[in-house]
Amino acid sequence: MNPIEITLQALDAAERAIPPGQPVYMLNLLRYRAVARYEDGFDAAPCSGREALHERYRPAFRRLAAGKPLVRMFSGPVLASLVGPQGELWDEAAINEYGDFATFRSIVDTEIYRREAAPHRHAALEDFRLFALTKAM
């Protein structure tokens, strides 16, 4: 199993844990590969991991998310680690707001996502963390 794969088990567990019908914020921690590593047989020109994510994955994801309640709240480089395992490095962090978890799942839990977007994310990232958050009231 690819350690950066979004699994059906993880989606099901998150769906049980997140109250339905309220906004959900997805925190992404990203570490890029120097050179994107595509699966054998996937037709893609060589590029860096950063390019694969920004120029291939994100446009594919945006097409799948068109018309859905989704807002990019933050995206930027990670400049320093103040607390965490020594040597754990992240290149970038992003926070996206979805209308609810069902919206997020309706994008990533599809064959189109697995075919058109996920291969670019897998090729781009050396390591990845994805956390679902809600606002405390």
N, C-alpha and C positions, 0 to 999 in steps of 0.2 A: 504494500500500500504506500502510495506517495504521501510523505509526511505533511504536505501542504494541501492535500485533497480535502474538499468540503464533503464529508460523508453523509449518507442518509441517516446514520445513527446520530451524528452530531446535530443535524437539522431537526430530527425528531425530538431529541433531548432539549434543544433550545426552544422549540415550539411548546413543549410542556412547561418550561420554566418561565417563559415570557408571557405576561398577561396579554390577551388578544385585544386588538383595536386601539392600541396606544403606540405613539412613535417609538421607534427603536433606533439606536445609534450604533453603527458598526465601526469599531476601532480596528484599524489595519496597521500592523507593524510589518515592514517590508525590508528584506535584505536581498539585493539583486545579485545575480550571477554576472561575472565580468562579460561572458559571452552566453547568449541565450542557448539553451540546450533543448532542442525539439526532439520529439519521439521519432524514431526511424519511420520514414514514409510520409511525414508531415511536410508539405511543400511550403517552405518559408526561407527567404533569403537570410544569410547570416546577419546578426546584429547583436548589440549588447542586451543584457537583461533589462536595463532601464528603458531602452528603445522598445523592446518587445512589450513591456507593460504599458508604457505611455502611448506608443504609436500603433499598437495592434490590439492589446487587451482592452484598454479603456474605450476606444471607438466601438469595438464589438459589444462591450457591456452597455454602452450608452444606447446603441440601437435596440438591444433587448429591453432596456429600461424605459424607452421612450413612452411618454404619456403616464408613467407611474409616479406616485408621490415619492420623490427622491431629491435630496439636496446635498451637495458636497459642502460640508461645514468647514473642513480644514484639510489641507494637504501641504506638507512641507518636509524639509530635511530634518533628521534627528541630529542635533548638534553635540549633545553630551549625554552620558548616562550618569545619573546621580545615585541611583539605587538599583541593584540587580546583580545577577551573576557577573563576576569579573570576566571580561572578554566578550560578553554578549553585545553585539553591535547591530544596530538597525540603520538603514540608509534613509528611510522615509517613514512617516506616519500619516495616516489619513483617517478622518471621521466623516461618515456619511449618515445622513438622517433619512430613514424610510418611514412612510406613513404608519406601518406596522410590520411585524415580522413576516406576516403572510406575503407582503409585497416583496421583501427580500427573497423569500423562498420561491415566489412565482418567477423570479428571474434565474436564480442559480440551480433550481431543481428541475431543469428542462434538458431535453436532448439537444436543443439548439445551443444552449449555453455550453454544454459539455463538448459539442463539436466545434463551435465557432469562437468561443471566448476562452474557456479553460485551458486549451493547449498553449495559448500565449502566456497565461499566468504561470502555468507549470514550467514553461521554458525560461521565463524571466527570473523566477525567484529561487534563491538558494535557501531561504528560510522565510517563514510567514507565520504571523499570529493574527487571529480574527476573533474579536470579542464582541458580544452583543450586550448593549447597555441600555438602561432606561433612566430617565431623570427621576431623582428623588424629589418627592413633593414636600 
